[in-house]
Amino acid sequence: MKKHNFHPVKGLFNRGFYSHTIRAGNTVYTAGQVARDTNGRLVGGDDFQAQYEKVFENMEIALKSDGASLSDVVNINYYFTSMAQHHSIGMARLHFLEDLMAKYFGTEAPPCGTLAVVKNLSRPEYLVEASAIAIVGEKQNFHPVKGLCDRRFHTHTIRAGNTVYLAGQVGREVNGRTVGDEDFRAQSDKTFENMEIALKASGASLSDVVNVEVYFTSMAQLPVVEDFMNKYFGTEAPPCASFIGAHLSRPEYLLEITAIAVVGDKQNFHPVKGLFDRGFYSHTIRAGNTVYTAGQVGRDTDGRVIGGENFRAQSDKVFENLEIALKAGGASLSDVVNVNIYFTSMAQLLVVEDFMTKYFGIEAPPCATGVVVNHLSRPEYLLEISAIAIVDD
């Protein structure tokens, strides 16, 4: 499958170390879009609504560059800032987002969506960032899904061919009430139950899941997350996974999980030689020409953190581990079309840019979304990167 890298894109500010959009077959990936003009100047200042309008405008430009449009989007991730610290402001932003989603995507067949509230984006003045996956051509939108709360502005599940995209699922009942209040185990059970319902609507199951992003609000919750990953996915062929500390769209939500599933044959690489095996997730899964990797961190095969508080040393190890994970699935860094980058301090951004250039070059780098999160799965981890790669025929 041939890839087409659109870099730079006319009408968008070019950062050099990532691409705004890449198309592989009928699938289009976009980098995280923020509210800036072609000169890199912020649009909208402190006005959240103005920033969000610009984000959607930039996303339309990115998609149009490779023959797609907003109506082709099947999955979108949103990242807000400051929502947890200022709840009334945060809820106003959320309601505006819902209105804007309805405006740009309609309510009949909107994309799957996940929203996380992070510490910072790549610059302190950015208030929102959004990245997307689009499918040009036929797809099946399951909206609403019986047994799940219908939010109207996003779809719970969309199927394109044998690939299924799942919106972020949380621990709520069909009437929208949160299950378990502050009981993390009760919320986790309901979250996985909702995932099963959403997947079943599109003809998939938990055993088909190849990739999950797990957002949780407290480090203390991670052992419980591991237990539930084992319970619902097993340990023989679990999905790839990334674990991100963030606040969610409502303060009562403690866990949100979004997923990609592939119905049919796939190859699960678990464990991978040269990488530390945690048991409850896989490092690499290949489905056809597409390779998914788990979020990679700076640790050795014994699980020891490399570099301590030295961000450059950890970054080198993260990219080294990413190469190992990709190689297991028959891919390389040059095949990567999309990366999600999670780091813990704004001060690390320039180093991240250096390493993106070092490992991916500047001619055809992948799409990228980078956000500063509250924490990763362990306090000593400073960087985590997950990837999707497309291997040419």
N, C-alpha and C positions, 0 to 999 in steps of 0.2 A: 504494500500500500504506500503510494507516494505521498509525501508531505509537502505542503506549500506554506512557506514562512513569509508573512507579510511584515517587513521590517526595513525601514520605518513605514508608518502609515500616514498618508497625507491627512492633515487636519488634527493630528494628535502629537503631543509633545514626545520626542524621542529620547529615552534615557540611555540607549545603547546596550545595556547589559541584559535586557529582556525584550521579547517581541510582544507586540500588542495582540497579535492574533496568528494562529496556525490552523490550517485545515488539513485533515487527513481523511480522504474519502469524503463521506458526507458529514463528518463530525468536525465542528469548529470549536476551538478553545480560545478564550480571551484572557488576557492578563487582568489583574485587578485594576479597575478604572477609578480615578479620583477626579475631583473638581478643579482641573487646571486647563488653561488654554494652550495653544500651540507653542507659546513661548515659555511654558512652565509656570505661568503666574496663576495664583489661586483665584478661583471664581467664586464669588458669593460671600467671602469673608466669614463672619460668624453666623451667617444666615444658613441654617441647615437646609431649608427648603431649596434655596438657590443652589447650594452645593449638590443636592441630590438631583436636581434637574440637569445639571451639567454632567454628572456621572452617567445618567441615562443617555444624554446626547453623545457623550464620548463612546459609550458602549454601542450605540447605533452606528457610529462611524467605524469602529473596529470591526463589527460584524459585516457591515456593507463592503468592506475592503476585500472580503473573500466570499462574497455572494450570499451572505446570510442576512437575516433581519431579526428583530426582537421576537417576531412570531415563531421563529425557529428555536428559541431558547427552551431547553428542557430542564436546566438546573442552574440556579443562581445562588451564590453565597454573598451575604451582606455582613459587613463589619462596621459597627458603630463605636464611638468613643463616649465616655462620660455618662452613659445612661444609668449605671448603677449608683453613681454618686449624686445624681440629681434626678430622682425618680419621676417627678412631675414633668420635667423637661424630656426625659427619656420616653415616657408614655406618649407625650405629644408628638415626638419624632416618630414613634412606632405607628401611631394613627395616620400621620402624614405619609409614611412609607406605604401603608396599606392603600391609601387613596391613590398614591402615585403608581403602585403596582397595577391597580385596577385601570388607571389611565393608560399606561403603556402596554400592558399585557391583556387587558380585558378580564372578565370573570368567567368566561366559558371554558377556556383552555389555557390558564396561566401556567408558568413553569413551576417545578419543584423549587422550594426555597428553604434556606437555613440562615438564621441570624445569630451572630455572636457579638457580645459587647467586649471589646478589647481595651488594653491599657492605652495604646497609641497606634496610629498608622505611621507611614513612613516619614511624615512631617507633622509636627504638633498642630498645625492649623487645619489639617484634614480632619473632617468630622465623619466621613463615610467613605467606604470603598466597596466595590462590587465586582465579582468575577463571574463568568458564565461559561456553560457548555451548550452548544446549539447543534441541532440535527437538521440538515437540509433534506427534506423529503418526508416520507410517511412516518408517522408515529402515532401511538395510541395514548390518549390522555385519560386517566381514571380520576374523575372529578365530578361529584364527591365520591368518597369511598364509604360504603356502609360499615358502621362500627367505629368510624373515626370522626372527630370534630371537624366540621367544614369551616375553614377560615376564608373562603371565597377568593382571596387574593393569591393563594398558591395552591398547587395540586399536590396530592400526597404521593402519587406515583405516575411515571410516564415510561412507556416501553417503546423502544426503537429497535426493530429487529430482535436480536436476542439479548439486548442490553436494557436493563431496568434502572431508572434513576429514582431515588427515594428522597422526599423532603425530610428535613430534620424532624425526628419524632421525639415527643416529650411525654411525661407521665400525666396525661389528662384523659378524662372520660369523653364519651361522645357528646355530652352536653357542655364540654369545655371546662369542667371542674378538675382542679389538680388532685391527683391521687396521692395520699400519704402525707400531705403537708411537708413537714421537715424530715420525713422518714425516707432516707435515700434508697433503702432496699425496696420499699414499696413503689417508689417512683421508677426505679430501675426495672422492676418486673413489668410495670405498665408500659414503659418505653419499649421494651423488647416485644411485648404482646402487640403493641401498635405497629411495630415494624413488621411482624408476621402478618398482620391484617393487610397492611399496605402492599407487601410483596405478593401475597396471595391474590389480591385483586388483579394483578398483572400476570399471573401465571408463574410466579417465582416463589422461592422459599428462602429461609435463612441459609440453607446449604448452598444456595447459588450466589451468596454475597461474596464479592471479591475485594471490596474496599469499604472501610468505615472511617468516619471522622467522629471522635468521641469528645464532646465538650462537657466539662464538669467544673463545678464551682469551688471545690476545695481539695487540696492535696490528700486530706484524710480519707477521701472517697475512693482513691485508686484501688486499694485491695478489694473493695466491693465490686468495682468495675471489672477487675480481673476474674472474680468469682462468676459474675454474670456472663462474661465472654465465654468462659469455660462451659457454663451451664447451657447456653443457647447455641454456641457454635462448635463445642467440642474442642479437642486438642489435636486431632489428626490432620484436619484441613481447614483451619480457621481462616478468616479473611485477613488481608493486610489492614493495618490500623495506625491511626495517629491519635495522640492523646493531648488535648489542649485545655489549659486552664483559662476559663473565661466566664463572664456573666452571661445570662441568657435573656430572652426578650421579656420575661417577667421575673420578678424577684423570687417568686415561689418555685420556679423551675430550678432543679438541681442537676439535671442531666439532659443532654440532647444528643441524638445520634443520627447522622445522615449516612446514606450508603449507595453504592453502585453494585448491582448484581448482574451476572451473566448466566443465562439459561442455556445449558449445553456443556460441551466439553471445555475443560480448562486444565491447566497444569499448575499445581500448587507446590511451591518450593519451600519445604518446611521440614527440618531446619535448613539453613544455608551455611555451608562451610565458610568460616572466616567471620561470621557474625554471631553475636550473643543470642542464644535461643531463650525467649521468655515463655514459650509454650502456648500462650493463649492468643497469639496472632502469628501470621505468616509474614516473612520479609518480602516475598515475591510471589505474584500469581500472574500467569500468562493465559490470556484468552484470545485465540487467533493471533493477530498481529499486535495486540495491545498488551503491554506489560504494566502492572501496577506494583508499586513498592509501598511498604509501610513507612511511616515516619522514621527517619534515621537520626540517631543522636551520636554524640562523641564518646563512644565506649568501645572497649576492646572485646575479644571473644570470651573473656572471663567476667564481663559486666562492669569492669572498672572504668571510671570516667577518665578520659585522656585530657590532660592539660589543666585540670583544676579550674581556676578562674581565668585562665588564659583563653580568651575567646578565639584567637587565631588558631591555637593548637586544637581546640575543640572543632572549629570549622573544618580544618584539614581532615580530621578524622571523620566528620559527618560526610564529606564528599567522598572520601575513600570508601566508607561503608555503603554509600549510595551506588558507587561503581560496582562493588561486590554484589549488591542486591540485583542490580540491572543485569549484570553478566550472568547470574544464575538463570535468568529468564531469556537469555539469548539477546540481550539488548546492551546498549552502551549509552554514555552521556550524550552522544550526538543524536541519539534517537528520541531524547526526551522532548515532549511537546508542552508539558505543563508541570510546574512545581508550586507547592505551597510551602512558604517559609515562615516559621514561627520562631521568634527570638524574644528575649526578655528585657532588653534595654534599647532605648533610642540610640544610645552611644555606639551600638554595634552595627548600625546600618551601613556605614561606609565600608566596614570590613566585609559585610555580606556582599556588597556591590563588587568589591575587589575579587572575592572568591567566585562569584558568578562569572565574571570576566575571565578569570584564570581557568575555570573548568569548562565553561560553555563557549567561550569566545564571544565575539561581537558581530559576526556575520549572520549567524542563524541561531541565536539563543532561544530557549523556550519561553513560553508565556510564564509569567510569575505573579504571585500575590504574596506580599510580605507584610505581616502585622506583628506588633509587639503585644505579647499575651501576658496574662497575670502570672502564669507559671507553666512549666511543662510537667512531665510525669514524676520527675524528681527535682528537688530544689537546685541541685548542682548542674543540671543540664541548662545550657545557655542557648542552644540552637537545635531545631528539629526541621528536617526537610523531607517531604514526601513527593513522589513523582509519578507521572503517567508517561509512558514511552510508546511510540509506534515504530515497529520494525518493518523496514521496506521489504516487499516481496523479493 
